[in-house]
Amino acid sequence: MKLRSTSSATTLAPLRGLAAVGPLGHGLVGAEGELEKLDAQVLFRLLSAMATGGNDKTGTYRLQQWNVEQAFKHLNASPVLTRDQKAGLEFAYLEMLARRDNRADSYGIPNLERYIEAHPEVFVQAVAWAYKRKDGGTDPVEFQVPEGKVKNMAERGYKLVEAIERIPGHNDLDELETDRLAKWIATVRQGAAELSRADIADICIGKLMSHAPVGTDGVWPCEPVRQVIEDIQSDRMMEGAHTGVYNSRGVHWGGEGGDQERESAEKYRKWGEALQFSHPFVSSKLLMELARTYECEASREDTEAGIRRRLR
């Protein structure tokens, strides 16, 4: 699976939204509830053919996200397909698989995430697709996109960067290691800097780091992530992490006023205090900033709740 070549990227072109398909799509929709009975290689060829399009009348059948996720869960459980094959197909269906909607049973893009974990240059490629050079220069030939495909590839690059949630740097036991994470980030930053996209790459890395789990000590972010971003000390990376956390807040529960925001502010403040001596950059630039953001949100919610009460 090589994403650098625009020709191979075209081969992996994803369906747009709920893609219209012909008889091939009918086969998948008709197999609803019986996908586990399909041979994995047959299903793989079916989905691959649908992703590259066909000559049948468009609009005849439309894939639902649930159908696609069920198909990918079946493929993911099969040992006959390689991880690269699964990753390439997940890339083709990125628009549908990336819509996780905070569901616990959502499939996501697990093989593509692991592929990018092993190949950080793909992350650089996605950033290069999605964002323009800061210096206004011209990219090397291998990174250039045909003029008619620039917008499409930019959208796909952006969606790919935004869809990744797995923190890179795991070993064969699936344990996150500080050195592995540091090496992955260093590779991405170097590649992005060579393409005049250093700042935006740091923001994208920061957003990815916002998905870090809580550490073994009960403090967020986990030990490897907090150590690496402390060592790097990039304001842009902290900006991205702040944005990632804030955008993942989810739906506001029914309480009136800023109680929920105050709880969040208190949580991040306690974590910031816990790291203020061991990781002062992470504490001040990320955790305490998040605490202040949520405190401001709480005040705003209190004000709006007061106005609503006066208008009743």
Backbone bond lengths (Angstrom), bond angles and torsions (degrees), N, CA, C in turn:
res aa  C-N    CA-C-N  psi(-1)  N-CA   C-N-CA  omega(-1)  CA-C   N-CA-C  phi
1 M - - - 1.471 - - 1.510 109.37 -
2 K 1.312 118.45 102.13 1.447 122.77 179.39 1.521 108.94 -113.35
3 L 1.323 115.48 117.77 1.458 119.45 -176.29 1.517 112.64 -94.49
4 R 1.339 117.59 -9.86 1.451 118.66 -176.18 1.516 111.26 -68.57
5 S 1.313 116.83 -40.70 1.458 120.62 -179.77 1.512 110.46 -70.28
6 T 1.328 116.99 126.62 1.457 119.64 -179.07 1.510 111.41 -68.38
7 S 1.340 117.41 -24.57 1.460 119.27 178.87 1.517 110.18 -69.66
8 S 1.343 117.46 -42.40 1.457 119.19 178.32 1.510 110.66 -71.13
9 A 1.353 116.38 -30.52 1.459 118.89 176.77 1.518 110.07 -64.14
10 T 1.338 115.81 -36.96 1.455 119.58 177.34 1.521 110.23 -64.48
11 T 1.324 116.96 -38.74 1.457 121.04 178.60 1.516 110.69 -60.92
12 L 1.336 116.60 -30.78 1.462 121.18 -178.95 1.522 111.41 -95.65
13 A 1.327 117.55 17.16 1.464 120.67 -175.95 1.517 111.53 -55.24
14 P 1.344 117.74 127.32 1.455 120.30 -177.87 1.519 112.41 -79.60
15 L 1.318 114.75 162.90 1.454 119.18 172.50 1.510 107.98 -70.69
16 R 1.311 116.41 147.26 1.463 120.12 177.41 1.521 108.67 -93.43
17 G 1.338 115.35 118.22 1.455 120.36 -179.14 1.514 110.71 58.90
18 L 1.296 116.48 -133.58 1.462 121.36 175.84 1.516 106.70 -90.00
19 A 1.332 115.48 93.68 1.461 120.35 -167.62 1.513 112.35 -69.29
20 A 1.314 114.76 139.08 1.459 120.02 176.32 1.515 109.56 -77.76
21 V 1.331 117.19 134.53 1.451 121.74 -179.06 1.507 109.65 -136.21
22 G 1.335 115.81 164.58 1.454 121.24 -179.08 1.501 111.52 -100.58
23 P 1.353 118.75 -141.92 1.452 122.16 -176.97 1.511 113.69 -55.85
24 L 1.348 117.96 -31.84 1.459 119.80 177.67 1.515 109.90 -61.22
25 G 1.345 115.52 -43.30 1.460 119.50 178.93 1.507 111.14 -65.09
26 H 1.317 116.30 -36.27 1.458 119.97 178.13 1.520 110.90 -59.23
27 G 1.338 115.90 -35.29 1.451 119.68 178.54 1.514 111.56 -63.13
28 L 1.322 116.95 -39.96 1.460 119.88 -179.58 1.517 111.00 -72.74
29 V 1.343 116.16 -46.40 1.460 118.95 -179.25 1.526 110.31 -62.64
30 G 1.342 116.59 -38.22 1.450 119.95 179.94 1.504 113.17 -69.13
31 A 1.343 116.94 -19.07 1.460 120.68 -179.30 1.514 112.42 -90.61
32 E 1.307 117.21 10.06 1.453 121.99 179.94 1.521 110.74 -49.10
33 G 1.332 116.43 127.91 1.447 120.55 178.72 1.513 113.68 84.85
34 E 1.347 117.81 -7.84 1.456 121.25 -179.35 1.524 111.29 -127.98
35 L 1.326 116.58 20.43 1.454 120.27 -177.02 1.517 112.11 -61.76
36 E 1.344 115.99 -33.02 1.459 119.08 -178.91 1.527 112.06 -65.21
37 K 1.351 117.37 -15.29 1.461 121.34 179.49 1.532 112.23 -87.16
38 L 1.333 117.21 -13.67 1.451 120.87 -179.53 1.525 110.49 -78.45
39 D 1.325 116.34 142.65 1.450 120.56 173.72 1.527 108.76 -64.22
40 A 1.335 117.13 134.61 1.459 121.29 -174.73 1.526 111.88 -60.91
41 Q 1.322 117.58 -39.57 1.460 119.76 -179.92 1.520 111.94 -68.52
42 V 1.329 116.43 -34.90 1.463 120.40 176.21 1.529 109.53 -65.64
43 L 1.315 116.55 -44.90 1.455 120.85 179.66 1.523 110.61 -64.33
44 F 1.334 116.69 -39.25 1.464 120.85 178.25 1.532 110.80 -60.99
45 R 1.329 116.81 -45.95 1.470 120.27 179.59 1.521 110.78 -65.95
46 L 1.317 116.26 -36.61 1.461 121.10 178.68 1.521 111.00 -62.11
47 L 1.323 116.58 -50.65 1.458 121.05 -179.37 1.529 111.24 -66.20
48 S 1.326 117.03 -37.40 1.466 120.40 178.33 1.519 110.88 -63.14
49 A 1.332 116.47 -43.96 1.459 120.66 179.51 1.522 111.16 -64.04
50 M 1.326 116.78 -39.85 1.463 120.42 179.14 1.526 111.23 -65.66
51 A 1.331 116.26 -36.27 1.465 120.08 -178.51 1.521 111.84 -67.33
52 T 1.325 116.74 -32.57 1.463 119.59 -179.36 1.509 112.47 -86.29
53 G 1.334 117.44 -3.97 1.458 121.23 175.18 1.510 112.24 89.45
54 G 1.296 115.75 175.75 1.461 120.99 -178.44 1.511 110.58 -155.60
55 N 1.320 116.25 179.69 1.465 121.36 -177.93 1.524 113.18 -98.29
56 D 1.340 116.41 4.23 1.451 118.93 -177.05 1.518 111.28 -76.62
57 K 1.292 115.27 163.04 1.459 121.01 -179.19 1.526 110.41 -60.30
58 T 1.322 115.88 124.91 1.449 119.91 -178.18 1.514 110.54 -73.33
59 G 1.326 115.29 154.15 1.451 120.69 177.19 1.510 113.80 86.43
60 T 1.341 118.39 -0.38 1.455 120.32 -178.15 1.517 111.47 -70.91
61 Y 1.337 115.77 -45.40 1.462 120.74 -179.96 1.519 108.18 -134.45
62 R 1.299 115.68 149.29 1.457 119.22 178.15 1.519 109.61 -133.44
63 L 1.339 113.73 134.64 1.455 119.35 179.77 1.517 110.10 -80.25
64 Q 1.311 116.46 136.44 1.447 122.20 173.07 1.525 108.61 -94.18
65 Q 1.322 116.46 152.14 1.457 120.34 -178.15 1.528 111.05 -57.56
66 W 1.325 116.33 -38.25 1.472 119.55 -178.28 1.520 110.33 -61.86
67 N 1.334 117.35 -42.37 1.457 121.10 179.35 1.525 110.98 -60.44
68 V 1.331 115.46 -45.07 1.451 120.21 -178.51 1.534 110.54 -64.65
69 E 1.310 117.19 -44.16 1.465 120.06 -179.52 1.523 111.33 -63.40
70 Q 1.314 116.94 -41.49 1.461 119.99 178.17 1.527 110.58 -63.02
71 A 1.319 116.91 -40.11 1.457 120.62 178.74 1.527 110.64 -63.17
72 F 1.321 116.74 -42.51 1.458 119.90 -179.07 1.529 111.95 -70.87
73 K 1.306 117.78 -33.92 1.465 119.62 176.05 1.521 110.11 -62.93
74 H 1.315 116.24 -39.56 1.462 121.08 177.54 1.530 110.35 -64.81
75 L 1.336 117.11 -44.65 1.456 120.89 178.91 1.526 111.30 -64.58
76 N 1.314 116.63 -39.99 1.460 120.74 -176.73 1.523 112.07 -63.74
77 A 1.329 116.02 -29.44 1.468 120.36 -179.20 1.527 112.54 -81.54
78 S 1.323 116.53 -7.38 1.465 120.18 -175.79 1.526 111.46 -87.83
79 P 1.343 118.14 132.09 1.466 121.38 177.68 1.526 113.23 -84.42
80 V 1.325 118.03 -5.55 1.460 119.89 -175.20 1.528 112.18 -82.34
81 L 1.322 117.36 -15.16 1.459 121.39 178.32 1.524 109.72 -103.20
82 T 1.328 116.30 142.63 1.455 120.30 178.55 1.525 110.15 -78.63
83 R 1.312 115.63 162.17 1.467 119.25 177.05 1.518 110.75 -62.99
84 D 1.331 117.02 -36.73 1.459 119.85 178.89 1.528 111.05 -62.87
85 Q 1.323 117.43 -39.90 1.466 120.73 177.58 1.526 110.42 -62.84
86 K 1.309 116.06 -45.77 1.463 120.71 -179.62 1.528 110.35 -64.78
87 A 1.323 116.51 -40.20 1.468 120.32 -179.88 1.527 110.70 -64.99
88 G 1.343 116.35 -42.44 1.457 119.48 179.77 1.514 112.36 -62.58
89 L 1.322 116.42 -38.14 1.459 119.86 179.66 1.529 110.69 -72.31
90 E 1.324 117.29 -36.15 1.470 119.84 175.87 1.525 110.32 -62.68
91 F 1.322 116.62 -36.91 1.462 119.57 177.27 1.519 110.89 -64.09
92 A 1.325 116.11 -38.67 1.457 120.27 179.86 1.522 112.16 -64.20
93 Y 1.329 117.11 -32.30 1.468 122.06 -177.83 1.535 111.35 -107.96
94 L 1.327 115.66 26.70 1.457 120.80 -175.26 1.521 113.05 -55.46
95 E 1.327 116.91 -41.05 1.469 119.80 -175.59 1.516 111.69 -59.45
96 M 1.318 117.71 -33.75 1.463 120.70 -178.32 1.523 111.45 -89.05
97 L 1.314 117.26 -40.72 1.461 120.47 -175.90 1.517 112.92 -72.54
98 A 1.323 116.75 -25.24 1.463 119.77 -178.17 1.520 112.71 -77.54
99 R 1.325 118.15 -9.66 1.476 121.07 -179.80 1.519 109.44 -83.70
100 R 1.309 116.85 80.67 1.465 120.38 -172.59 1.524 112.81 -80.50
101 D 1.320 116.86 -28.73 1.469 120.90 176.12 1.524 113.04 54.54
102 N 1.361 116.50 25.80 1.466 121.21 178.43 1.516 113.67 57.53
103 R 1.348 116.99 24.30 1.463 119.85 176.69 1.519 110.25 -85.32
104 A 1.324 116.53 136.24 1.459 120.85 -178.06 1.526 111.67 -64.78
105 D 1.346 116.61 -29.23 1.461 120.17 -176.98 1.526 112.50 -96.07
106 S 1.328 117.56 9.59 1.457 120.99 -179.43 1.525 109.80 -66.41
107 Y 1.325 116.87 140.23 1.468 120.90 -173.87 1.528 112.61 -76.39
108 G 1.324 117.70 -48.51 1.455 120.25 -178.44 1.521 112.39 77.62
109 I 1.334 116.30 -150.01 1.466 122.13 -179.26 1.541 109.21 -133.78
110 P 1.326 118.27 59.44 1.470 121.17 -171.89 1.522 114.68 -61.12
111 N 1.325 117.85 -40.24 1.463 119.41 -178.55 1.522 111.52 -74.91
112 L 1.319 116.38 -36.27 1.460 120.23 177.04 1.526 110.42 -66.08
113 E 1.320 116.95 -38.61 1.463 120.46 176.49 1.524 110.97 -61.50
114 R 1.321 116.73 -42.88 1.465 120.16 179.95 1.525 111.38 -70.15
115 Y 1.327 116.25 -33.29 1.463 119.52 176.57 1.525 109.92 -63.71
116 I 1.317 116.96 -45.17 1.463 121.22 179.84 1.522 110.66 -68.78
117 E 1.326 116.95 -30.92 1.463 120.58 175.24 1.534 109.65 -61.51
118 A 1.322 116.94 -38.34 1.459 121.59 179.53 1.530 112.44 -84.17
119 H 1.339 116.68 -18.47 1.467 121.60 -177.22 1.529 109.59 -131.84
120 P 1.325 118.19 77.82 1.476 120.65 -177.95 1.520 113.47 -59.89
121 E 1.344 116.92 -21.12 1.462 119.13 178.99 1.522 111.75 -63.35
122 V 1.334 117.75 -22.96 1.464 120.26 177.69 1.534 109.84 -70.38
123 F 1.320 116.63 -35.61 1.466 120.55 175.89 1.528 109.56 -63.32
124 V 1.331 115.86 -42.12 1.466 120.62 177.05 1.526 109.73 -60.96
125 Q 1.332 116.56 -43.13 1.460 120.68 179.21 1.525 111.10 -59.58
126 A 1.335 116.82 -43.57 1.457 120.81 -179.67 1.527 110.96 -63.54
127 V 1.327 116.75 -41.57 1.471 121.03 177.39 1.524 109.95 -62.68
128 A 1.334 116.15 -40.57 1.465 120.40 179.84 1.524 111.22 -66.28
129 W 1.327 117.26 -36.11 1.459 120.24 175.77 1.534 110.93 -64.87
130 A 1.323 115.26 -43.36 1.466 120.60 -169.14 1.529 113.78 -80.48
131 Y 1.327 117.67 -30.34 1.459 120.36 -171.79 1.534 111.28 -129.24
132 K 1.334 115.49 146.25 1.458 121.62 -179.36 1.530 110.78 -80.78
133 R 1.310 114.86 158.07 1.457 121.33 176.15 1.531 110.66 -61.89
134 K 1.308 116.65 143.40 1.460 120.49 178.96 1.522 111.18 -72.78
135 D 1.352 116.50 -31.74 1.459 119.47 -176.32 1.523 113.80 -88.90
136 G 1.339 116.47 0.24 1.457 120.11 179.06 1.511 114.52 72.37
137 G 1.323 116.50 9.97 1.457 120.40 -178.49 1.524 112.73 -79.87
138 T 1.321 114.76 -169.05 1.458 122.17 -178.12 1.522 109.83 -109.43
139 D 1.310 116.46 134.58 1.463 121.07 179.15 1.517 111.07 -72.45
140 P 1.339 117.41 156.60 1.467 120.36 172.16 1.522 109.81 -56.98
141 V 1.310 116.22 155.87 1.460 121.71 -174.99 1.516 111.93 -53.75
142 E 1.332 117.37 -40.93 1.471 119.91 -175.78 1.522 113.11 -67.53
143 F 1.335 117.50 -13.96 1.461 120.66 178.77 1.528 112.29 -104.55
144 Q 1.309 117.66 -3.69 1.454 120.09 -177.71 1.525 111.19 -79.32
145 V 1.320 115.35 145.94 1.460 122.93 -179.32 1.526 108.51 -114.79
146 P 1.329 118.71 136.96 1.473 120.47 176.64 1.520 110.83 -53.00
147 E 1.314 116.56 143.26 1.474 121.92 -173.29 1.525 112.70 -53.31
148 G 1.300 117.80 -39.61 1.459 119.76 -177.99 1.513 115.03 -73.71
149 K 1.323 116.81 -7.89 1.469 120.36 -177.03 1.526 113.10 -114.16
150 V 1.318 116.75 3.13 1.460 120.55 -174.79 1.530 111.46 -58.89
151 K 1.327 117.48 -49.33 1.464 120.64 -177.58 1.516 111.36 -63.77
152 N 1.331 116.96 -44.70 1.458 120.81 -179.21 1.526 111.41 -62.16
153 M 1.335 116.83 -45.31 1.454 120.08 -179.41 1.522 111.73 -68.90
154 A 1.335 116.93 -32.47 1.467 120.30 177.14 1.526 110.05 -64.28
155 E 1.329 116.23 -42.90 1.463 120.27 179.36 1.522 110.93 -64.56
156 R 1.318 116.34 -41.74 1.457 120.47 -178.35 1.525 111.43 -69.83
157 G 1.334 116.22 -38.78 1.456 119.40 177.04 1.519 111.43 -62.62
158 Y 1.334 115.74 -43.23 1.463 120.39 179.05 1.531 110.92 -62.73
159 K 1.329 116.88 -45.24 1.459 120.41 -179.26 1.524 111.79 -64.40
160 L 1.321 116.02 -35.93 1.460 119.08 178.96 1.525 110.86 -66.75
161 V 1.313 116.62 -47.70 1.469 120.25 179.41 1.529 110.78 -59.81
162 E 1.336 116.71 -41.14 1.452 120.81 -178.27 1.531 112.35 -72.76
163 A 1.330 117.59 -25.44 1.462 121.03 -174.64 1.516 113.56 -82.34
164 I 1.313 117.97 -21.74 1.465 121.07 -176.32 1.521 110.08 -72.15
165 E 1.312 116.59 127.89 1.461 121.53 179.25 1.527 112.61 -124.35
166 R 1.313 117.78 -18.93 1.461 120.39 -179.04 1.533 109.53 -74.53
167 I 1.333 116.93 127.32 1.452 121.25 178.04 1.526 108.81 -72.90
168 P 1.315 119.16 125.01 1.466 121.09 -179.79 1.531 111.24 -70.28
169 G 1.328 115.38 157.14 1.459 119.06 175.48 1.516 115.20 112.94
170 H 1.338 117.67 19.54 1.461 120.21 -179.91 1.519 110.87 -85.36
171 N 1.332 115.88 148.28 1.459 120.90 175.50 1.525 109.96 -90.73
172 D 1.333 116.63 -172.61 1.458 120.70 -176.78 1.526 112.71 -66.57
173 L 1.322 116.95 -17.24 1.470 121.18 177.31 1.520 110.98 -94.43
174 D 1.334 116.09 8.80 1.468 123.74 -179.71 1.523 112.16 64.88
175 E 1.328 115.43 31.06 1.458 121.21 175.62 1.525 109.08 -100.56
176 L 1.311 116.90 133.26 1.455 121.27 -179.58 1.522 109.47 -76.96
177 E 1.336 116.56 125.12 1.454 122.08 -178.01 1.531 110.58 -114.77
178 T 1.316 115.31 137.25 1.462 121.26 -177.79 1.520 111.94 -58.52
179 D 1.333 117.49 -47.52 1.464 121.06 -177.20 1.522 111.77 -63.37
180 R 1.324 117.03 -41.29 1.464 120.34 179.40 1.528 111.08 -65.22
181 L 1.319 116.59 -42.60 1.459 120.33 178.02 1.520 110.67 -63.72
182 A 1.326 116.78 -43.31 1.463 120.97 -179.81 1.535 110.55 -61.54
183 K 1.330 116.78 -40.29 1.466 120.55 -179.98 1.520 110.78 -66.55
184 W 1.339 117.42 -41.03 1.465 121.10 179.49 1.524 110.43 -62.51
185 I 1.317 116.39 -47.50 1.461 120.33 -178.93 1.526 110.63 -64.78
186 A 1.335 117.41 -40.48 1.463 120.54 179.39 1.523 111.03 -61.92
187 T 1.330 117.04 -38.71 1.459 121.31 179.14 1.526 110.75 -65.09
188 V 1.333 116.21 -44.50 1.458 120.57 179.21 1.529 110.81 -64.11
189 R 1.303 116.63 -44.70 1.473 119.86 -177.84 1.520 111.60 -64.93
190 Q 1.321 116.90 -39.47 1.455 119.71 178.43 1.531 110.95 -65.61
191 G 1.336 115.99 -46.32 1.458 119.74 179.93 1.518 112.05 -62.47
192 A 1.340 116.36 -41.25 1.464 120.36 179.75 1.522 111.42 -68.15
193 A 1.335 117.27 -37.38 1.460 120.77 179.10 1.528 110.78 -63.93
194 E 1.337 116.33 -38.47 1.467 120.29 178.46 1.522 111.85 -65.43
195 L 1.337 116.37 -22.30 1.461 121.69 179.23 1.529 111.88 -103.57
196 S 1.333 116.30 15.98 1.466 122.57 178.63 1.535 112.04 56.76
197 R 1.326 115.03 44.27 1.467 120.38 177.60 1.530 110.48 -135.12
198 A 1.305 116.71 34.83 1.460 121.44 -175.10 1.531 112.08 -62.64
199 D 1.331 116.68 -48.12 1.468 119.92 -175.66 1.526 111.65 -64.78
200 I 1.330 117.17 -47.64 1.458 119.19 -177.40 1.526 110.51 -68.97
201 A 1.332 117.80 -31.57 1.464 120.17 176.68 1.521 110.23 -64.63
202 D 1.332 117.09 -40.26 1.466 119.84 177.90 1.525 110.88 -63.06
203 I 1.326 116.82 -39.48 1.462 120.16 177.57 1.525 110.21 -63.34
204 C 1.327 116.82 -43.15 1.473 120.97 179.13 1.518 111.34 -64.73
205 I 1.327 116.94 -40.28 1.463 120.75 176.99 1.521 109.58 -63.20
206 G 1.322 116.40 -42.18 1.459 120.28 178.94 1.519 112.09 -60.45
207 K 1.342 116.48 -42.53 1.462 119.47 177.13 1.517 111.07 -60.84
208 L 1.331 116.54 -39.71 1.455 120.42 177.85 1.528 110.52 -64.21
209 M 1.321 117.18 -41.64 1.468 120.59 -179.96 1.530 112.27 -65.95
210 S 1.332 116.74 -20.31 1.468 119.37 178.94 1.524 111.87 -65.81
211 H 1.341 116.72 -15.16 1.464 120.77 178.22 1.531 112.62 -88.54
212 A 1.306 117.01 6.30 1.469 120.87 -179.46 1.520 110.41 -61.20
213 P 1.321 117.04 146.10 1.468 119.79 176.05 1.529 110.81 -79.05
214 V 1.300 116.10 173.40 1.466 122.02 173.11 1.529 108.01 -71.93
215 G 1.329 116.89 146.30 1.461 121.19 -178.45 1.517 112.94 -74.59
216 T 1.317 115.75 172.39 1.469 120.57 178.97 1.529 111.48 -65.30
217 D 1.333 116.71 -18.94 1.463 121.29 178.14 1.524 112.20 -90.19
218 G 1.338 116.77 5.01 1.458 119.96 178.89 1.514 114.16 83.02
219 V 1.333 117.23 8.59 1.459 121.98 -177.80 1.530 108.60 -111.73
220 W 1.332 115.63 139.84 1.463 121.86 176.57 1.519 109.66 -103.69
221 P 1.347 117.37 143.77 1.464 128.62 -2.84 1.524 111.55 -79.00
222 C 1.324 116.76 169.91 1.461 120.81 -176.81 1.534 110.81 -61.67
223 E 1.309 115.76 163.30 1.464 121.55 -172.15 1.531 114.64 -54.38
224 P 1.344 120.49 -48.90 1.466 118.86 -179.70 1.528 113.18 -61.03
225 V 1.313 116.76 -42.31 1.469 120.12 -178.24 1.519 110.39 -67.40
226 R 1.315 117.10 -46.58 1.470 118.40 -177.83 1.525 111.42 -63.72
227 Q 1.351 116.91 -35.04 1.463 119.57 -179.39 1.522 111.73 -69.64
228 V 1.328 116.58 -43.17 1.462 120.04 -177.84 1.525 111.18 -66.74
229 I 1.322 117.67 -46.22 1.466 118.41 -178.52 1.535 111.22 -72.24
230 E 1.323 117.29 -24.73 1.473 120.14 173.21 1.525 109.41 -67.11
231 D 1.330 116.68 -42.86 1.460 120.85 -179.25 1.530 111.56 -66.25
232 I 1.334 117.17 -37.39 1.469 120.86 -177.30 1.530 111.48 -75.34
233 Q 1.328 116.59 -42.12 1.469 123.47 179.15 1.527 111.99 53.76
234 S 1.314 115.73 56.97 1.467 121.87 177.68 1.520 109.88 -103.16
235 D 1.327 116.38 121.13 1.462 120.28 177.64 1.524 111.06 -63.30
236 R 1.330 116.57 -37.53 1.470 120.21 178.73 1.521 111.20 -63.56
237 M 1.312 116.49 -38.05 1.464 119.93 178.86 1.526 110.30 -65.96
238 M 1.317 116.75 -38.61 1.458 120.15 177.20 1.525 110.92 -67.39
239 E 1.321 115.90 -35.83 1.465 120.60 175.82 1.526 110.57 -60.18
240 G 1.329 115.58 -45.04 1.460 119.85 179.13 1.519 112.24 -65.54
241 A 1.331 117.02 -41.92 1.457 120.55 179.56 1.530 110.94 -64.38
242 H 1.326 116.28 -40.75 1.470 121.56 177.74 1.521 110.07 -60.75
243 T 1.330 116.30 -46.55 1.466 120.79 179.31 1.524 111.12 -62.83
244 G 1.327 116.52 -42.75 1.460 120.33 -179.82 1.514 112.54 -61.33
245 V 1.324 116.53 -43.76 1.469 120.37 178.65 1.522 110.50 -64.27
246 Y 1.318 115.88 -47.20 1.465 120.60 -176.64 1.524 111.51 -62.99
247 N 1.329 116.87 -39.70 1.465 120.47 -178.49 1.522 113.21 -74.50
248 S 1.312 117.52 -13.33 1.463 120.78 -178.88 1.518 112.33 -98.52
249 R 1.311 116.51 16.04 1.467 120.03 -175.44 1.517 113.52 -61.76
250 G 1.328 117.12 -30.96 1.459 119.34 -177.58 1.512 111.86 82.70
251 V 1.333 115.66 -167.45 1.468 121.82 -175.79 1.519 110.55 -79.38
252 H 1.313 115.61 137.52 1.469 121.81 176.86 1.517 109.24 -71.51
253 W 1.349 116.50 127.30 1.460 117.57 178.23 1.510 111.35 -75.17
254 G 1.301 116.69 174.64 1.457 121.60 -163.24 1.508 117.54 -72.74
255 G 1.343 120.19 -3.57 1.447 119.84 -178.46 1.520 112.38 -64.33
256 E 1.317 116.77 144.89 1.457 120.41 -179.57 1.510 109.71 -91.12
257 G 1.324 116.02 143.55 1.453 119.58 -178.51 1.519 111.72 89.67
258 G 1.330 115.14 -166.99 1.462 120.25 -172.80 1.510 115.55 -99.69
259 D 1.337 117.89 26.98 1.468 119.61 -177.55 1.530 112.65 -60.90
260 Q 1.332 116.72 -42.53 1.456 119.64 -179.20 1.527 110.87 -63.95
261 E 1.324 116.69 -41.17 1.456 120.31 179.85 1.535 110.87 -67.48
262 R 1.341 116.63 -35.81 1.467 118.79 177.75 1.527 111.39 -65.70
263 E 1.318 116.52 -36.28 1.466 119.65 176.81 1.525 110.18 -63.25
264 S 1.325 116.28 -42.44 1.461 119.76 178.34 1.522 110.76 -64.74
265 A 1.324 116.72 -42.57 1.459 120.39 179.59 1.520 110.89 -60.74
266 E 1.321 116.75 -42.61 1.462 121.03 179.45 1.520 111.19 -64.77
267 K 1.326 116.71 -39.20 1.472 121.12 179.67 1.521 110.77 -61.63
268 Y 1.326 116.77 -49.23 1.463 119.53 -177.78 1.530 111.67 -71.40
269 R 1.321 116.68 -31.19 1.461 119.08 177.53 1.531 110.59 -66.44
270 K 1.326 117.07 -41.69 1.470 119.90 178.72 1.522 110.75 -63.69
271 W 1.330 116.63 -41.00 1.459 119.52 177.76 1.528 110.52 -65.64
272 G 1.333 116.32 -38.83 1.460 119.96 178.56 1.518 111.69 -63.79
273 E 1.305 116.44 -41.07 1.469 120.47 178.15 1.523 110.91 -65.25
274 A 1.333 116.06 -35.58 1.464 120.02 -179.40 1.525 111.65 -67.11
275 L 1.341 117.50 -26.41 1.465 121.18 -176.05 1.524 113.46 -108.86
276 Q 1.319 117.61 6.09 1.461 119.11 -171.27 1.528 113.51 -64.43
277 F 1.336 118.23 -24.95 1.462 120.17 179.32 1.526 112.08 -99.51
278 S 1.323 117.52 -37.96 1.469 120.30 -178.37 1.527 112.57 -80.39
279 H 1.331 116.98 -34.02 1.466 121.90 -178.18 1.530 108.92 -139.00
280 P 1.332 117.17 69.12 1.474 120.56 -173.81 1.528 114.48 -61.89
281 F 1.331 117.94 -33.53 1.457 119.73 179.61 1.525 110.84 -66.73
282 V 1.325 116.65 -47.95 1.466 121.09 178.33 1.522 110.05 -62.03
283 S 1.324 115.96 -40.12 1.466 120.47 -179.33 1.519 111.78 -62.71
284 S 1.315 116.54 -50.89 1.473 120.03 -173.35 1.520 113.13 -80.37
285 K 1.334 116.83 -41.07 1.461 120.53 -172.67 1.530 113.89 -85.34
286 L 1.325 116.41 -19.69 1.458 118.19 -178.54 1.523 111.69 -119.52
287 L 1.313 116.78 -61.84 1.463 119.76 -171.67 1.530 112.75 -68.73
288 M 1.309 117.96 -46.49 1.462 119.68 178.88 1.530 111.31 -69.41
289 E 1.330 117.03 -32.76 1.463 120.15 175.58 1.526 110.72 -65.22
290 L 1.329 116.17 -40.28 1.462 119.58 176.54 1.522 110.62 -64.21
291 A 1.319 116.61 -40.34 1.468 120.17 178.29 1.527 110.21 -60.27
292 R 1.337 116.93 -43.95 1.468 120.26 179.34 1.528 111.22 -66.20
293 T 1.320 117.18 -37.95 1.461 120.55 178.33 1.517 110.90 -60.83
294 Y 1.327 116.49 -46.69 1.466 119.85 -178.79 1.523 111.77 -70.60
295 E 1.320 118.17 -29.90 1.462 120.15 175.33 1.526 110.27 -65.90
296 C 1.318 116.60 -40.36 1.470 120.44 176.42 1.523 110.31 -64.49
297 E 1.335 116.21 -40.58 1.460 120.64 177.61 1.523 110.79 -62.73
298 A 1.319 116.40 -39.48 1.467 120.30 179.81 1.523 110.72 -63.05
299 S 1.321 116.99 -43.23 1.470 121.06 178.81 1.522 110.75 -63.09
300 R 1.336 115.86 -41.47 1.460 119.25 179.00 1.526 111.17 -63.84
301 E 1.344 116.47 -43.30 1.465 120.28 178.95 1.526 111.08 -64.10
302 D 1.342 117.09 -37.52 1.465 120.19 177.53 1.529 110.57 -62.93
303 T 1.328 116.07 -43.21 1.462 120.41 -179.51 1.525 110.80 -63.29
304 E 1.348 116.59 -45.57 1.462 120.40 -179.43 1.522 111.33 -65.98
305 A 1.334 116.73 -35.77 1.476 119.21 178.45 1.521 110.11 -66.75
306 G 1.359 116.61 -38.22 1.459 119.98 178.50 1.510 111.36 -64.35
307 I 1.327 117.82 -40.31 1.462 121.89 178.46 1.520 110.18 -63.88
308 R 1.334 116.82 -42.79 1.456 119.82 -179.99 1.536 111.58 -63.05
309 R 1.340 115.84 -38.55 1.453 118.48 179.06 1.510 111.64 -65.19
310 R 1.328 117.74 -38.43 1.469 121.75 -178.85 1.531 111.15 -69.87
311 L 1.334 117.16 -25.80 1.439 120.69 -178.28 1.523 113.50 -87.63
312 R 1.317 117.92 -6.41 1.461 119.82 -178.49 1.525 110.83 -74.02
